Amino acid sequence: MNFEFRAIYWRDMLKFFRFKSMLISSLIQPVMWLAFFGLAMSESFDQLTSMIPPIEGVQNVDYLSYMGAGIIAMDVLFSSLFGGTSLMFDKKYSLLRETLASPTPRFHIILGVGLSGVTKAFIQTAMIIGFGKLIGMDFFLGYTITETLIAIAGIFLLVGIFTLGFLFLSGSIAITIENPEGMQSILTLLSMPLFFVSNALYPVDAFPAVLRFLSMFNPLTLLANGIRYFALGDNFSVMGIHYMYTPADISISFLGLLFFALTMLATSLWRFNKVDV
């Protein structure tokens, strides 16, 4: 088996660790979301819902823990969606032309970029979980060590598939659009509905019927549901809303994210085979 993708992977990882501004901002930003937005909103929501009687026999989870899963999903969304911009600059400065002219299969270019993005997403996810536990998130509450390790593996698996899907999408856009400003506009346009029509930061129960329907097919909702299942359990309540997840629900999230990633992979392969720089 050929392993040319390792060169692409290591190049991206070296850039990530050598550019200190990129490294520090990517690690500090999700922590700041939890530290400022998370704690502030958690206090507000918990006060507003303090009069709601708890559901008997059901674990009550505070808003910070509910939102922590959404922060992971949100951070992974933005980092992966904008992760393809490196290909845009490679194309702009003719580095992509040299890579495409090499014997490296084009699939390996996509794979190398994708795996580097997954590695960065894993680092950011670990940072959020670790810092969240320090400030009081109820992740893995009552879990044994084995159950915690299985839950973390499940979260990382879903995060990895989700990241690959959006990196493939971002890469397809990067090699199609001619200027960074155009790509920035498209990615911003994509990220807004993905973020707001999801249950990342708030329940979708009060959404209009059309938005509730759309949120069911939103990859961000599928990821947030999966993270909450592994981190909070299959039976809990938040702000008086009762959540119950079954293995079938999580299988749907997994298969939905896998279908999305494979579709984006096929799209990116098609675009890379068409590109001429």
N, C-alpha and C positions, 0 to 999 in steps of 0.2 A: 504493500500500500504506500502511496506517495504522501508525504507530510509537508508539502510546500506551504500549507496554511499556517504552519508554525511561525514562519518568518513574518507573515502579516500580523499574526497574533502578538508576537513579541515586540514588533515595531509599535503597535498601538499601546501596549502595556508600558513600554519604556517611555513613550510620550506622556502617558498618564502620570507616571511617577516622577519624571524629570521636570515637568511643568508644574511647579509648586502651587501656582495660583489655581490651576485646574484641579489639582489633587485636593487642596485644602477646601476650596469652595464646594466641590462635589461631596465631601465628607461632612462639612459643617452645615450646609444648607438644610438637609433633613433633620439634623439635630436642632437647628433653630426653629424649624416648623413645630417640632414637638415642644420645645422649651417655651416658646412664646405663644404661638397660635393655639397649640394643644392645651397647655395649662390654662390659658385664659378662657378658651371656649369650654373646656371641661368644667371649670368652676361655674360658668354662666348656665350651661345646660343642666348641670347637677342641681343647682338651686331652683331652676324652673321646674324640674321634674321631681323635686324632693317630696312633693305632696302626693305623687302617684303611688298607690299602695303596691308593694312588690307582689309578684305572682308566687303563690305558695308552691314550694318544692322546686323552684327554678332559680338558678344562680343569677343574681343581678350584677351586671357589669357596668362600670362607670363609663362615661362618654370618652374619656381619655383612652381607655383600652379599645373601645370600638373604633375611635378615630385613628389609633396607632396602626391598625391594619390598613386603613385607607391611606395613611401617610406613606407606608411602604409602597403601595400600589401607585400612588401619585408620583413619588420620587422615581420609581422605575419607569413609569410612563414617559416622563419628561426627559430623563437621561437617555433612554433608548430611542425616543422619537427624534431627539436632536443629535444622536450619536452618529448618524450618517453624514453629518456635515464635514467630517474629516475627508470623506471621499470627494465632496464638493471642492475642497481646497486642493486635494491631490490632482483633481481634474484641471483646476484653474492654473496650477503651477507645473503641469505636464508630468507630475510624478505618476499619475495613473496610467499615462501612455507607456511609460517604461515598464510598469508592472504588467500591463496587458501584453506588451511585446515579449515578455519573458516566457519561458516554458511553463510557468505556473498556470494550471487550469483555472478558468474564471470562477468555477465553483469554489475553489480554495480561497480565492480573494474574499468572496462573500462569507465563507465559513470562518476565516481568520478574524474578520471584522466582527462577526456575530459572537464568536467565543470570547473575544476581548470585552465586548459589551456585557456579556453574561458575567464574566469575572468581576467587572466593576459593579454590576448590580448586586452580586453576592456580598461584596464588601460593604456597600451602602445599606443593604438589608440587615447585615450583622450589626452595623453601627446603630441603626434605628432600634433594633430589638434590645441590644445591650443598654443603650441610653434610656430607652423606654422603661426597662425594668428598674433602672436607678431612680426614675422619677415617679414610679408607682403604677405602671401598666400591669394589668392582671394577666399577662400572657403566661400560659402553661401553669395556671394556678391549680394546685392539687395533682399535677402530673408526676409520675415517677420519672427517674432518669431515662429509662428506656422509652417511655411515652414522649418525653421531651425531645429526645434525639429523633424519634420517628416524626414528630410534628415539625421539627426544624427541617428535616429532609424533605417533607411534603411541601413546606413553604418554599424552599429553595428550588424544588422541581417546578412548581407553578411559576415562580419568578423567572426561572431560566427560559421556559417555553414562551412566556409573555414577552420577555426581552428580545428573544430571537425574532419573534413576529414583527415587532415594531422596528427593530434594526433593519430587517429585510425591507420593510416598507420605506423607511428613511433612506436606505441605500438606493432603492429604486428611484426615489424622487431626486436624490443628489446627482445621479448620473444623467438625469433627464433635463433638469433645470440648468440654465446657463449662468445664473448669477446668484450670489448668496442672499441678496435681498428678496428675490422671488421665492427661494426656498424657505427663508424665515417666515414670510407671509403665509405660505401654504401650511407649514408646520404649526403655526399659531392658530390658523383656521381649523386645523384638524384637532388640536389639543383641547380647545375650548369645549366643543360638544362632548368629546370623550370624557372630559373631567366632570362637567356639570350634569350630564345625563348618566350618572352612575351613583352608586351608594358608597363612594369612597369616604365622604365626610358626613353624610347624613342619610337616614333611611329614605327609601323611595316610595314608601306606602302612601304618602300624601301627594305624590306626583299626579298630574293629569294622566288619563288612561293611555294616551299616545306615548308620553314620555316613559311611563312604566313599561310599556311594551318594548320600546327601543332600548331601555336599560337592560332588559333581559339578554340582549344580544351584544351588549357592550363588553369588549374584552376586559375593561377595567373593573366592571361589576363582577365578572366571572373570577378575576384574580382576587378581589377583595373578599368575595364569598369564601373562596378556598383558604385564604389566610386566616379568616375568622374561624373557620371550621377547625383548622389545625391549632390555632393559638388560644381560642376561647372555648372550644368544645362544640358539641352538636345540639346543646339545649341551654339557652341563656336568654336574658331579657335586657334591653337597653331602652331607657326613657319610656318604660311602660309597653314597649313593643317586644313581643315574644318571637324569638328566632329558634327554629328547629331545622337542622340540616341532616339529611340522610346520606348514606353512601351513594345513592343514585344522584343526588344533587351535586355532590363533589365530582362524581364521574362525568356529569354533564359539563361542569366547569372545566375539567381537565380535557375532555374531548373537544370542547368548544375552542379552548386556547390552542390545542394541537392542530385543529383544522385551520384556525387563523394563521398559525405559524407556517404550516405547509403551503397554504395559499399564497402567503407573502413570499415564501421561498421560491415558489414557481414563478411568481411575478418578477422577482429580482433576477432570477436566472434568465428569464426571457429578455429583460432589459439589458443585462450585462452581455448577452450574446448579440444584441442589436447595436450596442454602443460602439461608436467609432470616434476616438479622440486623437 
